[in-house]
Amino acid sequence: MLTVLACLLPAFCLLAMGTALGIPGLRGGRVYTLCLILCAAGAAAALSGLLSGAPAARLVLPFGLPGQGVNLAADALSLWFLLIVFASGAAASVYARSTHDRSAVHPAALLVPYPVFIAAMALTVLAADGFTLLVGFEAMSLASWALVLAKPEDPDSQRAARLYLLMAGLGALCLIPAFGLMAQAGDILPDLRFEAIRRLPLDGWKAGAVVALTLIGAGSKAGLAPLHVWLPLAHPAAPSHVSALMSAAMTKVALYVLIRILFDLLGPVTPVWWSLPLLAMGAGAAVLGALRATQEGDMKVLLACSTIENIGLIAAALGLALLFRATDQTPLAALALGAGLLHALNHGVFKTLLFLGAGAAQHEGGSRKLDLLGGLIRRMPVTAWCVIAAAAAAAALPPLNGFASEWMILQLALAAPRNVGFGLQIVLTVLVVMLGLAAALAAAAMVRMIGIAFLGRPRMPRAAAAVEMARPVRITMTVLAGLCIVLGLVPGAMLGLLDPVLAVLGGAHVDPRVDATGMVVATNSYGYVPLVISALLACCLFLVWRAVQRIAGTDQARAIPTLAPAWDCGFIPAPRHLPFGDPQTQYGAGSFAQPIRRMLGGAILRAREQVDMPAPGEARAARHTLSWHDPAFTFVFDRIAAIHAWLARLADLSRHLTIRHTLGVVFATLILLLVMIAVLERLETARPEQIVQSHAIGREAAP
């Protein structure tokens, strides 16, 4: 199985190389077809490895670092994330193949980096040494940057690509020293193999530094607040199938790096404070992403903000797992880790479907703007109903997959205050409130997107003339919608696939409970029986439908015309060519967002509304101006830019230094470096007995 997965990596690279060289057989949609075949093979191999429960396999290739080579390994954790990567890649490739011939994007800008992007994500997940992981991580960043810059003449794409490249550089700047601190002594070079790092896990200030560097390095790529600013810019700049891969797969690869380091390479000893940054960043990302999703008028930006919210939920689950692990509550730690991993898979499924649906709406409706669409459910029924299923999953409605994992996370957060100290009880109470607020805002954002873009009447002629996408795209979206339902009905079975990961990293086995039918799956820990709840919901919907029919009467219901005049908000009557009212007077995206913005936007987003009313007798129209700012820019990046400008001015003054002043600066820098080395050596030799003892504990507990 590992051999099959390892062979897929050079296959993707050869495909990209052949496309770059212009081989006749590798042009146009054939590249996406071959990517689809390779992704399907990778997903099948990953799923078979999870189902078989085979032990972890290792493979060493005879190139790479001297004496170490390229180390690859496939355990249950790697296979889980490979399943997400390859499944999302297969669905995105189907969409790209169907829309390639009519795409306005230059093919050469997409065909070469696309297979490299998928291969780099797979290499990062399969890596078993720090050097290979960093190579895959940076190749993933560069390939996705090239895909974001697919339209180099577009100013928005240029801005998004610059910011994305800056955040990618920040990730490398943090992960490289993190692995440098974890590296062990080797014969020729520092040993970066994971097995060597596990034998002697770090402790003290080094472990704390690795945690901080990993949170910044991997968190910037995952989209954790306040490092999320690139997502709302990069996703609309990239094509829809690339946005689906970035949101559903690439952010999960960054979370994989976070899990691999914090839960595996740093050893089983976990201080309590490690969980606090994850809890804070996760809760902040969940609320901020969901709130921004309720305000955005661009469908792809809205979905990017929804990704920020879901990444925050996963990070909060990982923070709970670290907290339970630090307080020796291993069953709860295993469940929290399982909830986070389950939500990573669920989010990968429904977010891939949502981006493909948004791409279909843009492709056929002519715009990504919510206020320029409408009525697509009549013209594109299959696409609309599939997107409705994915939106319901994103809104955490039972019995879909988004509800199952979010319910687990919320239940674990509610159970935690009974088992921790008073200070942590306050922190976790705030966490529960923020997660509940994020879930409510996410539901409002999904209702707003479906109601404005797919319901109502077409606001533009292009939306009125929309047609369904090609059959392969419709089949793919239908399969993804079915997965949203199936994964929601069997969360315990999916936890069973994760049991090897939870036993090693969480510290306890999770025993799901299955009833006699084999379909109703639940765990005693969070008391969720999906099939029973589904039956109850179906009965309620049927009773409501029958009650409406009985009250309204079938004859009266048939007499109601299909189209009735739209409310014109008290304005002058619509012209004669619009007998059913002007569609522009429908409830719009801004109308839906205004109440939430006035309640929460002023405090969090610094939203400001200004109305310029004309004086009596003036012929000009009134003007409504809305402005709001992401707090990450206000409190973090704007201040970093100010510090950068101050340092630039300070560096500019160095041109006027004399030779004596220059030599003085060099001498002072040398003294400062010597002092830093002395302090580090002092910290190394401060408590040798405790350090040796902690290393011995790490060797015994390492898997």
N, C-alpha and C positions, 0 to 999 in steps of 0.2 A: 504493500500500500504506500509506504513512504517512497519507494522507488518510482512508483507511478506519479506521485505528486512531484518528486524531484525532476522527473523527465518533462513535466509540463512547463517548468520554468524556462529551460532553453528553447522549448517549442515556441513560447510566446516571444522570446527575444529574436529567434530566427524569423518569425513572422514579421516583426517590426523591421528587422534588417532587410528582408526581402522587399518589403513595401518601400523602404527608403531608397533601395537600389533600382526600383522600378521594374521588377520582374513582371512579365506580362500576366501571369496567373494571379498576381496579388494586387488587384486594383478594385476600387469601388467597394461594393457591398460584400465581396468575397472575403475581405479581411474580417469583417464583422461576423460572417458565417463561420469562419475558422475559429474566431474567438469564442463564438457560441459553443462549438463542438468541444474545444479545450476546457471551457468553464463547466460544461455539463459533465465532462469526464472527471474534473476535479471535484465537483460537488458530489458525484456518485462515490468517488473514492473516500472522501471525508465522511459521508454518511455511513458507508459500509464499515469504516473503521470505528465510528461511534457505536454502531449497532453490534458489532462483533465484540467490543470490549477488550480488544487485544492490548497487550502491554505496550508501553512507549517504545518506539523504534528509533534508532540512531543511524546516521550515515555521515561519513567523513569523506570529503572530496579532496584529492591530492593537489590542491592549489589554494591560494589565500596567504595568510600569515605564515612565515617560516616556522616549522615545527608544530603548527596547529591546524592548518588547512581550513576548509570551509565545513563547519559542523552544522548538520541539519538534524532535526528531531521532530517527531510527531507524537505528542501525547494527546489526551482527551481535550485539554484546553486549546491546543493548536488546531485540532480537527474541528472544534466548535466554531472558531473564528474563520477557519478556511471554508466551512460550509456557508457562512454569511457572505464571504468575499466572492466565492464562485457562483453561488445562487444569484446574488445581485448582479454579478457580471454577465451571467447567462441572460437574465431578463433585460438588462440594458443593451446587450448585443442584438437581441431580437428587435427591439425598438429602433436601434441605430440602423440595422439592416433594412428595415421597412421604410425609413424616412431618408435614407442616404441619397437616393436619386433626386429627391426634390429639396434637398437641404441647401440653404443659402451660404453655409459655412464652407470655406475652402477645404476640400478633402484632405490635402496634404498636411494641414495643421492638426488633423485629428487622427488620421490612419496610423501614423508612426508612433506617437506617444501612447495611444490607447492600449495596445497589448503590453507595452512596457509598464504602464500603470498597474494593470492587473497582476503581472508577474512580480513587480516590486512589492505589492501588498502581500502576495503569497510568500515571497522570500522573507519578509519581515516576520511573518507568523511562524515559518518553519525554522528560523535561525536558532541555533543552539550555542552561539557565542556572540559576544558583544560587537565584534567587528562586522560580522555578517548582518546582524540586526541593524546596525547603523547604516551600512551600505544600502540595504533594502529600504530603510526608512527615508533616507535622503533621495534615493532614486524615485520612490513614491512621490515625494514632495516636488521634485523637478518635473516628472512626467505630468502630474496634475497641474503644475504651474503652466506648462505648455498647452494643456487643454483649456485652462481658463483664458489664456491669451489666444484663443482660436481666431478671434477677430481683432488683430492688432491695430486696425484703423479706428476702432471704437474707443473714445476716451474713457467710457465707463469700464471697458475691459482692461485698459491700460492701468487705471487706478486700482482696480481689483487685483490685477496681477502683481503690481508693486507691493501692495499691502500683504498679499498672500506670500510673496517671496520673503518679505521681512519677517513674517511670523514663522515661516519654514526655517529661516536662518536662526531665529531665536530658539527653535526646537533643537537644532543641531548644536548650538552654543551651550545648551544645558545638558543634553544627553551624553555628549562626548566626555565632559569631565565627570559625569555620574558614573559611567563605566570605567573611567580612569581611576576613580576612588575604589570601585569594587574589584578591580583587577588584582590578581594574585601574582606572586613572583614566578617567573618562568625561566627556562634555560636560555632562550635567546631574547624574546620579547615578553612583556607582561602577559600572563595567561588570562585570556578573556573568555575561556570556555565556561559555560554555565555550571558544569559539574565541578569545576575548580572553585568557582565563586560560592557554590552551595556548601562546600566543605568548610570554608572559613567565612561565615557571614560577618558583616560589619556590625559595630555597635558604637555608642557614644556619638560624638559630634559628626563623625564620618557618615554614620547611618542617617542622622538628621539632615546632613547636607545632600545626600543622595535622594532622600524623600522630597526635599524642596526642589532640587533640580529636576527630578522626574515629574513632579506636579506641573512645573512650568513647561518643561520640554514636551511631554506627552499631552498635557492639558491644552497647550496652545494649538496642537493639531486636532485634538478631539473637540474643541470648542467650549471648554469650560470658562465660565465667567471669572475674571474680566478679560480673558484672552480669546473671546469669541468674535471679535469685531470683523474678522475676515469672512465669516460665513455669509452674512447677508449681502456682501458684495460679490463674492466669488460664485455663488450658486446661480444668480441670474446672468452672469457673464458667460458661464459655461453652457454648452448644449445640454438638453434635458437628460439624455442618457448619461452624460458625464456627471451632472448634478446628482442623479440617482446613485451613482457609484460613490461619489464623494460623501454624500450624506449617509447612505446605508452601510457602506463598507469601510471607507477610509477612516472615518471617525472611530469606528470599532477597532481598527488596527491600532490606532493610538491608545485606546483603552486597553487593548491586549498588552501593549508595552507597559502600561501603568500596572496592570495586574501581575504581569510576569516579574516585575522588579519588586513591587511592594509585598506581594503575597508569597513569592517564591525565592527570589535571589537574596533578599535581605534576611531570610531565616524565619523560624517560627516565633521568635521573641518580638512582640509588638508593643511598644509603649502606647498609652492611651492618646497622647497628643497627636499621633500620626493620623488619627481619624478626624480630628477637628477641621483641618484645612479642606479635606474632601467633603465633609458635611456642609461647611460654609459655602464652598465654591459650587457644590451640587445644588443646594437649596437656592442660592442666588441665581444660578443659571436657569433653574426650572422656572422661577417666578419671572425673571427678566425676559427669557425667551418666550414664555406664554403671553406675557403682556405685550411685547412687541408684535407677536403674531396677531393679536386682536386689532392692531393699528395699521398694519402694512396693507397697501393697496395692490401690490404686485404679488401674484400667486406664488412665484418661486421664492421671493423674499419671505413671504409668509411661511412657506414650508421650511426654509432655512432657519427661521426663528423657532419653529416647532422642533427642529433638530436640536437646537440649543437647549430647549426645555427637556427633551427626552434624554440627552446626554447628562443633564443635571440630575435627573432621576436615577440614572445608572450610577453616577458618581456618589449620590447619597446612599444608595444600597451598598456600594463598596466601602464607604465610610462607616456604615453600620456594621459591616462584616469585620472591619479592623477594630472597631470598638468592642464588639462581642468577643473577638479573639483576644484582645488585651485584657479583658475582664474574665477570661477562662469560661466563657459561655459558648463552647464549641458547637453545640447543635444549632443555636441561633446564628452563629457566625457562618456555618455552612448554609443555612437557609438564606441569609442575607446575600451571600456570594452567589448562590443559585438564582435568587430573584434578579440580581443585577445582570447575570449572564443570560437569563431567560428573556429579560427585557431588551437586551442587546439584539438577540435574534428576532424578537417580535418587532422591534423598531426597524430592523433591516428589511423585514418583509413589507410592512405597511408603508414605510417611507419610500421604498422603491416603487410601489404601486402609485403612491401619491405623486411622485415626480413624473412618472410616465404618463399619468393622467393629466397633469399640468402641461406636459409637453404636447399631448394630444390636443388639449384645449387651445394651446397657443398655435399649433400647426394648422388646425382646422378653423378655429375662431379668429385667428389673425392677431391676437394680443394676449399678453399675460396680465393685463390690468383687469381687475375685477369689474370695474365700472364700465368696461367696454365689451363685456361678455353678457351672459344671461341666456336662459332658455335652451341650454345645450342638452338638457335631459331629453328633449323632444327630438333633437337632431342626432344625438350620439347616445342612445339609451344604454348600450353595453358599457361604454366608457363611464358614463355618469353613475350607473349603479355600482360598478367596481370602485370608483372613487368614493362613493358614499360609504361603502363597506370599509375602506381604508380609513376614511375620516372618522367613522364611528369607532374604529380601533384606536386611532390616535386620541380620540376624546375619552377613551377608557370606558366604553359602554359594554356591559356584559351582553352576550357571552363571548365576545371577541378577544383576540390575543392580547391586545393592549391592556384590557381590564385585568386579566389574570396576573400578569407580572406587576402592574402598578398596585393591585390590591395586596399582593404579598409584601411589597415594599412598605406600604402604609401600615399594614398590620404589624410588621416588625418594628417600625418606628413607634407605634402605639404601645407595643409590649416592652420596649426598652426601658422606659422610666421606672419600672418596677424592679429593675435589676442593676441600677447604677446609682452613683452618688447624687447628692442634691444639686451640685453644680451642673452635672451632665443632664439631670432631669430637666432643668430649665432650657438647656441647649436643645434637647430632643423635643421638648414641648414646642419651642419655636420652629423646629424642623417640621413637625407634624402640621402646624398651621400653614407654613409656607408651601409644603407639598399639597395640602388641600386647596390652597389658593391657586397654585399652578394648575392642578387638575381642572378646576372650574374655569380658569381662563383659557386653557387648551380646548375645552369643550365649546366655549363661546367662539373661539377662533375658527374651529372646524365648521360650526353651524353657519358662521358668517361666510366662509369660503363657499360652502355648498349652496347656501341660499342665494348669494349674489351671482355666482358664476354659472350655476347649472339650473337653477329654478327661475321662475319669472318669465319674462319675455326678452328676446334678443334686443340689446341696446344698439347694435351696429348691424349693417347689412351683411358683413362677413360672418358674424355669428349666426345670423338667420339662415345662411347658406352652408353651414358646416355639415360635414358628412362623417361617417364612422371611419376609423383608421383601418388599415389592412387587417386581414384575418389573423395573421400570426401575432400581431400586437394585441388584438382582442382576446385571443386564446391565452396569451401570456398574462394579461391583466386579470382574466377570469381565474386562472390558476392561482395567482397571488391572492385574489379575494377569497378563494376557497381555503388557502393556507391560513388566512386571518381567522377564519371560522374554526378550522381543524385544530390549530395551535391553541386557540382559546378553549376548546373542549378537552384537551389532553395536556394540561400543564404539568401534571404529576409524571406522565410518561416522559416528557422532555427533561424533567429533573432527574429521572432515572438515567438518562443518557449522560447527565453531568455528574453522576455519583462518583466516578473515579477522581474528577477534579475536586469535588467538594470534600472527599475523604482526605486528600493530600493537602490542599490549600486551606480548606475550612476547618479541618480537624475532626469531622464527624460524617457518618453516612446519613443520607436522607432516604427514608423508606416511604415512598408514596403508597397510598392506599387506592386500590382499584376494586370496583364492584364486580358483580358476576357478569355484567354485560361486556366488560372489557373496554367500555367507552367512558364511563363516568370515572373520572380520575380526580382525586383530591389528596391533600396532605392534612394530617391532624393538626398541623401547626397554624394553618390559616383558614381552615374550615370553609373551603370553597368547593362546591359541587356543581360543575358547569352544566351538566346535562339536566339536572333538576331545575336549575335557574332558567335554562333555555326553555324547558317545557312550560314553566310558569309564565315567562314572558310571552310565549306563543299563545297561551290561553288568554292572557290579558289583552293582547292585540286582537285576537279573534272576537272577544266579548265587546271590545270597544267598536270594532268594525260593525258587528251586528247591531249594537245600540245605535250607532249613527244611521245605519240603514233603516232601523225601525222608527227612529224619530223623524228623519227627513222624508222617508217614503220613497220607494223606487221610482214611481211615476214623476214625483216632483223633482227627484235628482236628475232624471233624464231630461226634464224640461229646462234645467239650468243650462244656458249656452256655454260652449267651451271657452269662449273669450268674453270677458266683460270689461267695460271701460275702466281703465286704471285711474285711480284718484289723482287729480292734477294739482293737489296741494293748494287749491284756491286760485290758481293762475287762470289766465284767459283760456278759452276752449282750444283744444288741439285742432290743427288744420284738417281739412276734409280728407286728405290722403291718409290720415291716421284715425280711422273711425273708432278704434278702441283705446284711444288716449296715447299720449307721448310716452314711449318706454323710458325716457330719461327721467320721468317723474317717479319711477319706482324707488323703493327703499334701496339706497346705495351703500357702498362699503363705508364711506365716511359717516353716514347716518347711523349705521350699526355700531361703529367704533366710538362715537361721541360720548355716550354715557360712561363707558369704562374709562375713557381718557379723562373725563372730568373727575371721576372718582379717584383714580390711581395715577394717571399720567402726570399730573402736576407735581406730585411728590417724588415719583421714581424717574420719570422721563423728562421732567422740567418742561412739560407741554405748555404752550402758550397759544391762545386764540385771539385774533384781532379782527374786528369787523369795521370796515370803512364804508359808512353809509353816505350816499350823496345828499347834499343839502336840498331842501325843497326847490323845485324848478330846474335842477341839474339833470341833464340827459344821460350822464354816465351811469354805468351799472355799479351796484354795490360790490365790494371785494372782501372776501373772507380769507384770512391768512392764518395758516397753522404751522407751528414749528415745535420740534421736540428733539432732544439730544439723548443719545445713549450714555448712561452714567460711566461706562467704561472709558469713553473718550474724555468725558468731563474730568474724572478724578484720576485717571491713570495715563492715558496716552497723550493728552494735551500737556500734562505736566512733564512727561518724559520728553516731549518735543521742546518744551521750554528749557529743560536742563540741557538737552542736546544743543540748542542754540547758544546757551550760555557757555558751554564747553567749546563750541566752535569759535566764539568770540575770544575766549581765553587762549585757545590754540593760535589764533591769528596774531595775538600779541607776542607770541614767541619769535616772530620774525624780527622783532626789534631788540632781542636780547644780545648782549655782547658775548664775547667768547668766554669771559670769566663767569658770567651768569649761566651760560649753557653748561659749562663744566660743573658748576655748583649744582644744577638740577640733576645732572647725571650722577654725581656723587651722592646726593640726597636719596635718589631712587635706589642706588645700590645699598645704602644703609637700611632703607625701608625693607628691601627684599631680605636682607640678612636677619633683620628683626623678625620678620614673618616666619622664616625658616626656623629660627630659634624657638618661637612660640609653638609652632607645629610639633617640633621635636619634644618640647616640654609636655604637650598634650599626649604624645604617644607614650611617654614613659611615666605618666602621672600615677597610674594605678595598674601596674603590670599584673598583679595577682588576679584582679577582677577581669582583666582583659583575657588572660589565658583561660580562666574559668568559663567565661561567656563563649569563647571559641570552642571549648570542649562541649558545651551544651549544644551549640550549633551543629557540630559534627554528628552528635547522637540523633538530633531531631531532623536532620536533612533527609529528604526523600531519596 
